[in-house]
Amino acid sequence: MKFNFFTLLSLFFVLNPFFAEAVVLSETVDIAQTSDTAAKAKINAMNSARRQILVDVISKYADKESFDELMSNTSNEDLVNLISSSSVSNEQISSTVYSAKITMNIDNVAVKNWLNENNIQNWIPVTESEEKFSLFIVVPNGIADWAELKRIARETNSDIETISIVGYQIFAKMPMNQRNNFTASIREVGWKYADNAGVLQIWK
C-alpha cells in the first residue's frame, strides 16, 4: 500500500504522544543504607536512589547495553546534574542507619544531551523549551541514508530528535535555529528538501 505525505503525517501524530505533550520522567524508591554515621548513610541512600531511578527510567528510552556501560563509568557526582528535583518522605534515622521513600524527577533535556554526547541511541521525550520544526524524511537506502543524515547533523552541531519510523519514512524534530546549517549541509551531498505546510520534507 502506498502512503501519501498527508496520510503519513496523520500517523505521525497518532503514533507519537510525545510530540504533543511533554512527559515527566519520575520514580519513587524505598532505600535503606547503613554507614559509620547517619549523615554518611543518608548520602549513600541518596546516591543509591538516584542511580536506581536513572537506571529504571532511562533504560526504557535508550539502548540498554550502551547505557548500562555508561552508568557504570559515571560518578555519583556527575549523576546529580541529571535530576531536576527530589523529595523525601517516611524518613527513619538512627546513629548508623538511614531509610526513606525517595522520589526524583529526571531532567529530560540534561539526560538527552548526556546520552547524545556519549553517542547512545535514545528516545528521551523532551519539553518544548525552544521552538522546533518537524521533518518528514524519505530514506530510499534505509539505515545507510539515515546514518548519513545523523552524521551530518552531528557535524553541524544539530540535534535530530527521532519521533517515529514507518518503513522508509522517518518523522523527526529539530531546533529551529539549526535549520539553515543543516539544510545547507544536506544539499551539498545531494539531498533535496521542501517546506510543506511547515513540515520540512527531505528526500534523495
Backbone as CSV, one residue per row, in Angstrom:
resi,resn,N_x,N_y,N_z,CA_x,CA_y,CA_z,C_x,C_y,C_z
1,MET,0.839,-1.194,0.000,0.000,0.000,0.000,0.876,1.246,0.000
2,LYS,0.605,2.205,-0.819,1.408,3.412,-0.929,0.757,4.543,-0.135
3,PHE,1.532,5.116,0.768,1.041,6.219,1.589,1.452,7.546,0.969
4,ASN,0.558,8.518,1.007,0.978,9.855,0.591,1.441,10.644,1.808
5,PHE,1.919,11.828,1.562,2.512,12.627,2.639,1.528,12.892,3.762
6,PHE,0.294,13.248,3.428,-0.660,13.634,4.453,-1.133,12.430,5.268
7,THR,-1.197,11.234,4.643,-1.530,10.032,5.392,-0.448,9.734,6.418
8,LEU,0.810,9.839,5.996,1.924,9.590,6.903,2.004,10.639,7.990
9,LEU,1.651,11.878,7.648,1.676,12.941,8.645,0.651,12.669,9.740
10,SER,-0.500,12.134,9.362,-1.507,11.819,10.366,-1.026,10.691,11.274
11,LEU,-0.314,9.706,10.701,0.245,8.635,11.511,1.267,9.182,12.495
12,PHE,1.974,10.178,12.058,2.988,10.846,12.887,2.390,11.274,14.226
13,PHE,1.242,11.913,14.198,0.633,12.407,15.421,-0.051,11.284,16.193
14,VAL,-0.650,10.315,15.496,-1.368,9.236,16.164,-0.413,8.325,16.920
15,LEU,0.727,8.010,16.297,1.653,7.050,16.879,2.558,7.639,17.932
16,ASN,2.583,8.973,18.073,3.581,9.584,18.920,3.014,10.578,19.906
17,PRO,2.612,10.116,21.093,2.075,11.027,22.106,3.103,12.028,22.585
18,PHE,4.402,11.733,22.471,5.437,12.644,22.950,5.469,13.918,22.130
19,PHE,4.976,13.870,20.914,5.040,15.051,20.058,4.175,16.175,20.621
20,ALA,3.031,15.812,21.150,2.067,16.828,21.566,2.188,17.199,23.038
21,GLU,2.767,16.326,23.846,2.729,16.573,25.278,4.049,16.139,25.906
22,ALA,4.619,16.985,26.717,5.856,16.654,27.401,5.596,15.548,28.425
23,VAL,6.567,14.698,28.621,6.444,13.586,29.548,7.388,13.818,30.720
24,VAL,6.852,13.736,31.943,7.672,13.876,33.135,8.177,12.496,33.535
25,LEU,9.489,12.337,33.548,10.094,11.063,33.933,10.403,11.107,35.419
26,SER,9.777,10.222,36.178,9.896,10.268,37.637,9.719,8.871,38.209
27,GLU,10.288,8.654,39.391,10.101,7.363,40.062,10.339,7.534,41.555
28,THR,9.705,6.663,42.333,9.873,6.648,43.786,10.431,5.300,44.214
29,VAL,11.438,5.309,45.092,12.036,4.062,45.568,12.161,4.097,47.087
30,ASP,12.134,2.922,47.698,12.396,2.774,49.135,13.859,2.386,49.299
31,ILE,14.593,3.155,50.084,16.031,2.958,50.232,16.402,2.879,51.707
32,ALA,17.320,1.969,52.052,17.876,1.896,53.400,19.380,1.682,53.280
33,GLN,20.148,2.480,54.013,21.603,2.387,53.973,22.176,2.450,55.385
34,THR,23.274,1.722,55.576,23.979,1.718,56.856,25.397,2.210,56.643
35,SER,25.897,3.045,57.557,27.266,3.547,57.468,27.765,3.907,58.864
36,ASP,28.931,4.542,58.924,29.518,4.898,60.225,28.645,5.892,60.978
37,THR,28.031,6.797,60.221,27.167,7.806,60.821,25.874,7.909,60.014
38,ALA,24.876,8.526,60.610,23.603,8.707,59.905,23.779,9.616,58.697
39,ALA,24.644,10.628,58.822,24.866,11.557,57.706,25.455,10.834,56.503
40,LYS,26.430,9.960,56.749,27.020,9.191,55.644,25.997,8.215,55.061
41,ALA,25.176,7.641,55.922,24.154,6.706,55.446,23.147,7.425,54.549
42,LYS,22.822,8.673,54.912,21.877,9.438,54.088,22.481,9.759,52.728
43,ILE,23.752,10.162,52.703,24.420,10.437,51.421,24.414,9.187,50.556
44,ASN,24.731,8.035,51.153,24.738,6.774,50.391,23.342,6.439,49.880
45,ALA,22.334,6.733,50.696,20.957,6.439,50.283,20.545,7.300,49.100
46,MET,20.881,8.582,49.136,20.535,9.471,48.020,21.258,9.048,46.743
47,ASN,22.539,8.691,46.883,23.295,8.233,45.710,22.701,6.946,45.145
48,SER,22.348,6.028,46.033,21.773,4.757,45.601,20.425,4.956,44.937
49,ALA,19.582,5.824,45.533,18.266,6.096,44.956,18.390,6.733,43.583
50,ARG,19.276,7.712,43.470,19.470,8.412,42.196,19.897,7.437,41.104
51,ARG,20.859,6.600,41.416,21.365,5.651,40.416,20.283,4.638,40.025
52,GLN,19.549,4.142,41.030,18.496,3.166,40.749,17.395,3.772,39.886
53,ILE,16.986,5.000,40.222,15.916,5.661,39.467,16.348,5.932,38.036
54,LEU,17.557,6.408,37.849,18.045,6.681,36.497,18.100,5.401,35.668
55,VAL,18.577,4.324,36.272,18.643,3.052,35.544,17.247,2.553,35.190
56,ASP,16.345,2.571,36.167,14.991,2.047,35.937,14.257,2.836,34.863
57,VAL,14.400,4.173,34.893,13.635,5.019,33.980,14.294,5.143,32.615
58,ILE,15.571,5.500,32.590,16.232,5.789,31.309,16.409,4.535,30.458
59,SER,16.549,3.379,31.081,16.735,2.148,30.309,15.544,1.852,29.400
60,LYS,14.398,2.468,29.694,13.219,2.291,28.840,13.291,3.157,27.581
61,TYR,14.194,4.136,27.579,14.259,5.107,26.493,15.629,5.147,25.813
62,ALA,16.476,4.149,26.067,17.820,4.176,25.491,18.305,2.762,25.217
63,ASP,19.319,2.661,24.348,19.946,1.374,24.083,20.525,0.840,25.392
64,LYS,19.997,-0.284,25.865,20.293,-0.738,27.223,21.758,-1.098,27.425
65,GLU,22.346,-1.818,26.507,23.727,-2.265,26.688,24.685,-1.080,26.789
66,SER,24.547,-0.134,25.877,25.414,1.046,25.896,25.152,1.900,27.129
67,PHE,23.878,2.012,27.501,23.521,2.820,28.664,24.072,2.223,29.951
68,ASP,23.971,0.901,30.106,24.495,0.246,31.307,25.998,0.490,31.450
69,GLU,26.712,0.431,30.328,28.153,0.675,30.367,28.453,2.114,30.770
70,LEU,27.682,3.053,30.232,27.882,4.458,30.582,27.625,4.689,32.068
71,MET,26.565,4.108,32.590,26.238,4.280,34.006,27.352,3.749,34.898
72,SER,27.939,2.618,34.521,28.991,2.025,35.348,30.244,2.882,35.374
73,ASN,30.404,3.750,34.368,31.585,4.603,34.283,31.311,6.053,34.685
74,THR,30.133,6.312,35.236,29.751,7.678,35.618,29.696,7.795,37.133
75,SER,30.310,8.835,37.673,30.358,9.028,39.124,29.015,9.507,39.661
76,ASN,28.827,9.317,40.960,27.612,9.815,41.610,27.489,11.327,41.477
77,GLU,28.626,12.019,41.538,28.619,13.478,41.433,28.090,13.939,40.075
78,ASP,28.473,13.247,39.006,28.014,13.625,37.674,26.528,13.314,37.472
79,LEU,26.032,12.302,38.151,24.620,11.928,38.006,23.690,12.947,38.656
80,VAL,24.208,13.723,39.608,23.387,14.733,40.275,22.794,15.703,39.265
81,ASN,23.557,16.033,38.219,23.118,17.009,37.227,21.952,16.513,36.367
82,LEU,21.631,15.234,36.457,20.564,14.664,35.637,19.208,14.677,36.342
83,ILE,19.180,15.133,37.581,17.945,15.169,38.372,17.489,16.615,38.518
84,SER,16.234,16.870,38.189,15.709,18.236,38.282,15.186,18.559,39.674
85,SER,14.623,17.563,40.363,14.103,17.801,41.709,13.926,16.470,42.429
86,SER,13.859,16.536,43.756,13.667,15.317,44.541,12.908,15.642,45.817
87,SER,12.286,14.640,46.387,11.576,14.807,47.657,11.737,13.533,48.479
88,VAL,11.622,13.693,49.796,11.848,12.578,50.713,10.677,12.485,51.686
89,SER,10.245,11.257,51.956,9.188,11.036,52.946,9.511,9.755,53.723
90,ASN,8.793,9.566,54.827,8.960,8.365,55.674,10.405,8.153,56.119
91,GLU,11.081,9.249,56.475,12.469,9.129,56.934,12.538,8.408,58.284
92,GLN,13.531,7.525,58.403,13.838,6.894,59.673,15.350,6.942,59.848
93,ILE,15.784,7.545,60.972,17.211,7.788,61.171,17.640,7.268,62.541
94,SER,18.749,6.532,62.531,19.389,6.133,63.781,20.839,6.587,63.717
95,SER,21.661,6.152,64.625,23.051,6.600,64.647,23.837,6.105,63.436
96,THR,23.431,4.994,62.839,24.182,4.434,61.695,23.311,4.059,60.505
97,VAL,21.996,4.220,60.629,21.087,3.767,59.567,20.201,4.921,59.100
98,TYR,19.987,4.974,57.798,19.058,5.951,57.213,18.164,5.211,56.231
99,SER,16.865,5.415,56.341,15.929,4.838,55.374,14.851,5.861,55.055
100,ALA,14.332,5.790,53.839,13.322,6.757,53.414,12.705,6.321,52.095
101,LYS,11.604,6.971,51.768,10.987,6.843,50.451,11.409,8.090,49.668
102,ILE,12.133,7.892,48.579,12.735,8.993,47.832,12.141,9.064,46.429
103,THR,11.669,10.249,46.067,11.130,10.496,44.726,12.046,11.470,44.001
104,MET,12.353,11.153,42.743,13.192,12.040,41.945,12.577,12.245,40.569
105,ASN,12.623,13.504,40.122,12.206,13.847,38.764,13.451,14.037,37.912
106,ILE,13.448,13.433,36.733,14.608,13.482,35.850,14.542,14.715,34.960
107,ASP,15.686,15.333,34.743,15.803,16.464,33.821,15.945,15.891,32.406
108,ASN,14.828,15.862,31.675,14.824,15.220,30.357,15.879,15.781,29.421
109,VAL,15.993,17.104,29.377,16.928,17.734,28.448,18.366,17.392,28.818
110,ALA,18.694,17.460,30.112,20.052,17.135,30.551,20.395,15.685,30.239
111,VAL,19.441,14.786,30.462,19.678,13.370,30.179,19.866,13.132,28.682
112,LYS,19.003,13.750,27.877,19.108,13.567,26.431,20.444,14.088,25.913
113,ASN,20.865,15.257,26.388,22.160,15.803,25.969,23.306,14.894,26.389
114,TRP,23.221,14.355,27.599,24.241,13.444,28.129,24.348,12.187,27.272
115,LEU,23.211,11.610,26.936,23.212,10.404,26.102,23.720,10.702,24.695
116,ASN,23.287,11.823,24.122,23.750,12.195,22.783,25.259,12.424,22.760
117,GLU,25.774,13.079,23.792,27.215,13.344,23.861,28.024,12.055,23.925
118,ASN,27.409,11.008,24.440,28.089,9.713,24.549,27.657,8.740,23.453
119,ASN,27.000,9.302,22.407,26.614,8.524,21.226,25.751,7.307,21.567
120,ILE,24.817,7.504,22.488,23.899,6.426,22.860,22.531,6.715,22.265
121,GLN,22.048,5.797,21.447,20.740,5.968,20.822,19.678,6.052,21.915
122,ASN,18.797,7.044,21.802,17.787,7.208,22.844,16.518,7.831,22.288
123,TRP,15.461,7.717,23.088,14.154,8.255,22.720,13.598,9.068,23.884
124,ILE,14.478,9.787,24.564,14.057,10.583,25.710,13.123,11.695,25.235
125,PRO,11.906,11.764,25.752,10.995,12.864,25.381,11.460,14.161,26.014
126,VAL,11.487,15.221,25.243,11.950,16.497,25.773,10.828,17.518,25.768
127,THR,10.931,18.488,26.649,9.946,19.549,26.695,10.176,20.512,25.544
128,GLU,9.149,21.239,25.195,9.257,22.185,24.094,9.771,23.527,24.616
129,SER,11.005,23.507,25.169,11.573,24.719,25.746,12.108,25.663,24.685
130,GLU,12.282,25.172,23.467,12.721,26.029,22.380,11.920,25.667,21.137
131,GLU,11.779,26.626,20.234,10.975,26.395,19.049,11.630,25.334,18.169
132,LYS,10.825,24.399,17.719,11.331,23.326,16.863,10.475,23.219,15.612
133,PHE,11.044,22.604,14.585,10.280,22.329,13.380,10.272,20.830,13.133
134,SER,9.301,20.375,12.356,9.140,18.949,12.074,9.767,18.591,10.741
135,LEU,10.289,17.367,10.670,10.876,16.856,9.436,10.177,15.568,9.026
136,PHE,9.944,15.433,7.727,9.450,14.188,7.151,10.518,13.739,6.161
137,ILE,11.176,12.618,6.459,12.350,12.191,5.692,12.073,10.856,5.009
138,VAL,12.407,10.782,3.732,12.319,9.523,2.980,13.735,9.009,2.780
139,VAL,13.991,7.793,3.228,15.337,7.215,3.136,15.286,5.978,2.239
140,PRO,15.492,6.137,0.916,15.386,5.010,-0.006,16.378,3.891,0.283
141,ASN,17.523,4.242,0.867,18.523,3.224,1.201,18.493,2.844,2.675
142,GLY,17.394,3.138,3.305,17.193,2.703,4.681,18.204,3.265,5.655
143,ILE,18.789,2.382,6.465,19.662,2.797,7.558,20.895,3.537,7.080
144,ALA,21.371,3.239,5.867,22.553,3.931,5.345,22.261,5.414,5.156
145,ASP,21.100,5.734,4.587,20.717,7.138,4.405,20.501,7.817,5.757
146,TRP,19.856,7.119,6.664,19.579,7.697,7.972,20.882,7.972,8.725
147,ALA,21.839,7.039,8.621,23.135,7.231,9.263,23.849,8.452,8.684
148,GLU,23.710,8.657,7.367,24.346,9.823,6.735,23.749,11.116,7.279
149,LEU,22.430,11.171,7.390,21.782,12.379,7.910,22.157,12.630,9.369
150,LYS,22.240,11.572,10.159,22.632,11.727,11.556,24.070,12.232,11.653
151,ARG,24.936,11.745,10.767,26.329,12.197,10.762,26.403,13.680,10.416
152,ILE,25.639,14.091,9.402,25.619,15.498,9.009,25.114,16.358,10.163
153,ALA,24.095,15.876,10.856,23.547,16.621,11.990,24.613,16.816,13.066
154,ARG,25.365,15.764,13.370,26.409,15.889,14.387,27.482,16.892,13.955
155,GLU,27.856,16.836,12.673,28.911,17.714,12.173,28.491,19.184,12.161
156,THR,27.189,19.434,12.100,26.689,20.812,12.119,26.153,21.198,13.498
157,ASN,26.495,20.361,14.504,26.046,20.611,15.882,24.526,20.701,15.986
158,SER,23.851,19.884,15.175,22.389,19.833,15.190,21.930,18.593,15.946
159,ASP,20.703,18.623,16.379,20.155,17.507,17.150,18.846,17.055,16.511
160,ILE,18.882,15.911,15.812,17.661,15.358,15.237,17.006,14.468,16.286
161,GLU,15.783,14.799,16.635,15.018,14.010,17.601,14.056,13.107,16.835
162,THR,14.347,11.807,16.826,13.500,10.857,16.104,12.154,10.711,16.803
163,ILE,11.080,10.861,16.036,9.732,10.698,16.579,9.174,9.325,16.219
164,SER,9.274,8.941,14.955,8.809,7.617,14.552,9.424,7.227,13.219
165,ILE,9.449,5.923,12.974,9.919,5.375,11.707,8.844,4.447,11.179
166,VAL,8.371,4.733,9.978,7.357,3.903,9.330,7.920,3.484,7.977
167,GLY,8.415,2.245,7.896,9.039,1.791,6.655,10.261,2.629,6.321
168,TYR,10.234,3.257,5.138,11.343,4.103,4.709,11.071,5.589,4.992
169,GLN,10.057,5.851,5.799,9.729,7.229,6.143,10.046,7.478,7.621
170,ILE,10.682,8.600,7.885,11.057,8.954,9.252,10.477,10.317,9.595
171,PHE,9.864,10.402,10.752,9.409,11.681,11.275,10.369,12.079,12.385
172,ALA,10.750,13.357,12.411,11.705,13.833,13.403,11.444,15.302,13.697
173,LYS,12.187,15.832,14.673,12.104,17.246,15.020,13.511,17.782,15.213
174,MET,13.642,19.102,15.077,14.946,19.743,15.211,14.727,21.189,15.655
175,PRO,15.638,21.714,16.489,15.516,23.130,16.868,15.532,24.044,15.653
176,MET,14.673,25.055,15.667,14.529,25.948,14.524,15.837,26.654,14.183
177,ASN,16.640,26.978,15.204,17.861,27.729,14.925,18.961,26.896,14.266
178,GLN,18.705,25.585,14.083,19.680,24.717,13.426,19.287,24.402,11.976
179,ARG,18.125,24.895,11.569,17.582,24.505,10.271,18.472,24.928,9.103
180,ASN,18.919,26.176,9.082,19.679,26.670,7.932,20.990,25.909,7.722
181,ASN,21.739,25.710,8.805,23.009,24.992,8.679,22.798,23.558,8.230
182,PHE,21.759,22.928,8.773,21.500,21.533,8.437,21.083,21.381,6.975
183,THR,20.145,22.203,6.525,19.679,22.077,5.138,20.781,22.418,4.146
184,ALA,21.624,23.384,4.481,22.739,23.724,3.582,23.693,22.539,3.451
185,SER,23.928,21.839,4.546,24.869,20.714,4.546,24.311,19.510,3.783
186,ILE,23.023,19.220,3.956,22.484,18.054,3.244,22.357,18.336,1.748
187,ARG,22.121,19.604,1.386,22.048,19.962,-0.040,23.381,19.705,-0.738
188,GLU,24.470,19.946,-0.037,25.800,19.767,-0.620,26.102,18.311,-0.962
189,VAL,25.443,17.375,-0.308,25.712,15.955,-0.590,24.554,15.290,-1.341
190,GLY,23.693,16.102,-1.948,22.698,15.547,-2.866,21.287,15.371,-2.348
191,TRP,21.020,15.746,-1.112,19.658,15.647,-0.602,18.827,16.839,-1.089
192,LYS,17.538,16.591,-1.296,16.603,17.652,-1.690,15.649,17.899,-0.521
193,TYR,15.081,19.099,-0.478,14.140,19.395,0.599,13.155,20.464,0.145
194,ALA,12.008,20.474,0.814,10.971,21.468,0.522,10.099,21.620,1.757
195,ASP,9.549,22.815,1.923,8.654,23.072,3.041,7.225,22.748,2.621
196,ASN,6.542,21.942,3.411,5.160,21.560,3.115,4.321,21.836,4.354
197,ALA,3.640,22.978,4.343,2.772,23.385,5.453,3.531,23.411,6.776
198,GLY,4.786,23.864,6.742,5.583,23.971,7.951,6.406,22.754,8.284
199,VAL,6.192,21.662,7.560,6.968,20.431,7.751,8.045,20.358,6.665
200,LEU,9.285,20.189,7.067,10.375,20.104,6.106,10.455,18.690,5.556
201,GLN,10.193,18.522,4.251,10.318,17.227,3.604,11.738,17.088,3.047
202,ILE,12.341,15.916,3.284,13.709,15.643,2.825,13.725,14.319,2.078
203,TRP,14.354,14.315,0.898,14.429,13.090,0.098,15.629,13.166,-0.824
204,LYS,15.942,12.039,-1.479,17.007,11.988,-2.480,16.388,11.728,-3.842
